[in-house]
Amino acid sequence: MAYELYYWDGLQGRGEFVRLALEDAGADYIDVARGAKKDGQGTGAMMKIIESESEPHIPFAPPFLRDGELIVPQVANILFYLGPKLGLSPKDEKLRYVANGLQLTIADMVAEVHDTHHPLASDLYYEDQKDAAKTRAKDFIDNRIPKFIGYFERVLKQNPHGSRHMVGDQITYVDLSIFQLVEGLHYAFPRATRTFAKQYPHVQALHDAVLDRPNIAAYVDSERRIPFNESGIFRHYPELDQDA
Amino acid sequence: MAYELYYWDGLQGRGEFVRLALEDAGADYIDVARGAKKDGQGTGAMMKIIESESEPHIPFAPPFLRDGELIVPQVANILFYLGPKLGLSPKDEKLRYVANGLQLTIADMVAEVHDTHHPLASDLYYEDQKDAAKTRAKDFIDNRIPKFIGYFERVLKQNPHGSRHMVGDQITYVDLSIFQLVEGLHYAFPRATRTFAKQYPHVQALHDAVLDRPNIAAYVDSERRIPFNESGIFRHYPELDQDA
């Protein structure tokens, strides 16, 4: 049976980290909120689960995955669950906790990216918090990108199995998520990331290697890949960008 | 061998969610950063791991757990790892993903609590972002507490095994974390939480039931429990609090 992915239609957002794993593995999945109402899909089908008063395990927010009766919410949790089924987790069980720790650190950075354009309230318009956003984005560029990406660079360098992968000696969903993170940072902050490849050569090389994977290359060129836009997590607001 | 917990000395912070699980289970553990330098402990011992250039799996930040050679970072990951060993995870493996999803939603709320007093930058003093903090805290009280805690209330009400636990029919680490979340919200926002028990009766009842557990009651009364203070996640700044 196909996996059912539930995420907001029209943006990559957090759902994209799950899509990349499903696409790389060539898994059979339905992107439910992007489907047609006449097929029982669409945003309404997603909201029905979130607002259900009888569902035993309701999710707080998209993305969530439905696999038969089980609903698995939260990106890192979905990937922890799917990874072994898709061949995208380390085989060594202990390394799965290393992978999960890295994925949660990626999630922390993604939350901070969101807050560069919404530092005061998710429900307020960007235009109504632009000054605060400028302060937060400057701190993100000056301090947080170096801290997070510098850390991921060290993780690659210190990986005892070689610096081609974030954990272990083969591809995992963590590598795919690093690709997406780097893509997004380049999109949102082209000035701040101008010297990225020089500063973080292992991270950039991992990004490039993921993009060379046939299923990822095909996906990125397909209509299934929604372009980055200003509804997502990674938004390009030139006034928030600056040289690093 | 004793578990080694690494977290900043002098505050509850994110480490407290792990401490509560270890304490409830009566596990043998060392709170390393709070130990003495002469015993190879203290903050220096923690920083040595974080800054190591040879450690195969470095953590991004505290808290992290060391179990033999394995280093497990990130609260939800630590609890996912420890839960089965401490008897604080659901026995049904599928429910473990439900528990992890809930724990990650608690982690998201904890990050938002932090940002009520540090909306612009973690590295800036609170005093230098107080106006932004007031805006963010108001949104947190008006919108985010109802959204998150209202969700947890629904989770309890809709649990097919009964509303005494967040998942399944017995105590898990998620219940312990809900206790800590409620404690923290009451500490930080006494005005905003004045009618909490009435609005969220199941969540409040779960908090009270956890506090009745002998090991938790003994821990909370012990010197091992650091009092809430303004270095932690939950800070009581009266100017950020208001009636809900």
Interface residues (C-beta under 8 A of the other chain):
Chain A: E53 S54 E55 P56 H57 I58 P59 F60 F64 L70 I71 V72 P73 Q74 A76 N77 F80 Y81 K94 Y97 V98 N100 G101 L104 T105 D108 A111 D115 P119 L120 A121 D123 L124 Q129 A132 T135 R136 D139 N143 F148 Y151 R154 V155 Q158 N159 P160 V167
Chain B: E53 S54 E55 P56 H57 I58 P59 F60 F64 L70 I71 V72 P73 Q74 A76 N77 F80 Y81 K94 Y97 V98 N100 G101 L104 T105 D108 A111 D115 P119 L120 A121 D123 L124 Q129 A132 T135 R136 D139 N143 F148 Y151 R154 V155 Q158 N159 P160 V167
